[in-house]
């Protein structure tokens, strides 16, 4: 006589009262986190705490360096994405996706200085400068978008295209409209208004809706000089606001390289120049983070899946 063993079915276990309470507290914490620009880091080394008082402004604390990334894998990946239907996918999207993934692993890259204190940013906020038309008499506009740390390259592309499309469809971004309003005020009032903005910004009293549309508050400012057909520049970071990083990329360049066997091989690189606020983290953290950006840019297939873990900055 044959007997068939039946595997017991595990019934779902209802969460306990304590688990419900913890889940509610976590949801409340995340909701509160989204409403604030950042939080103060209280466990920094004394030297790091001291530095913002020595270098009071961002242009006191600028470090600049140049690099270049091999685009062989990146170009193949871009063509693949376009074949998949992501029309317009390009180097800019790949750089942003690599940066977002790096912040998920090394959140120290997403800090900022406010009121001479080191803060951990609660969101990733990226600013882009775009021209409505490639004409000399056409002005620029600045757009900001806020990707989540778990975004894939496809998610980044869709979010960027939506934000850029909305900005181009309108007569001006929210920041353009706000700037136009202030520009119409008398000079002495404008000077007083900017002084007040500096004061409130120092003490973290600016309303969140203002920092959300301000291009001077965010994680990264990215500009592509390649679209203009020129090399990248070292672009200053602004004393007003808190953007700690400015990345400029140029057009792809060809280089002939001598190989070990004596042959010559032509390779393609994209040049980039970075200006960063050295006060937000130490050199080792910066170096590790930029190595990660390079790694994800040259191994873009890793950006097709979300990160295994999104790390939170130190407390």
Buried (B, 14 or more C-beta within 10 A) or exposed (E): EEEEEEEEEEEEEEEEEEEEEEEEEEEEEEEEEEEBBBEEBEEBEEEBBEBBEEBBBBEBBBEEEEBBBBBEBBBEBBEBBEEEEBEEBBBBBBBBBBBBBBBBBBBBBBBBBBEBBBBBBBBBBBBBBBEEEEEEEEEEBBBBBBBBBBBBBBBBBBBBBEBBEEBBEEEBBBBBEBBEEEEEEEEEEEEEEEEEBEEEBEEBEBEEEBBBBBBBBBBBBBBBBBBEEEBBEEBEBBEBBBBBBBBBBBBBBEEEEEEEEEEEEEEBBBBBBBBBBBBBBBEEBBEBBBEBBBEBBBEBEBBEEBBEEBEEBEE
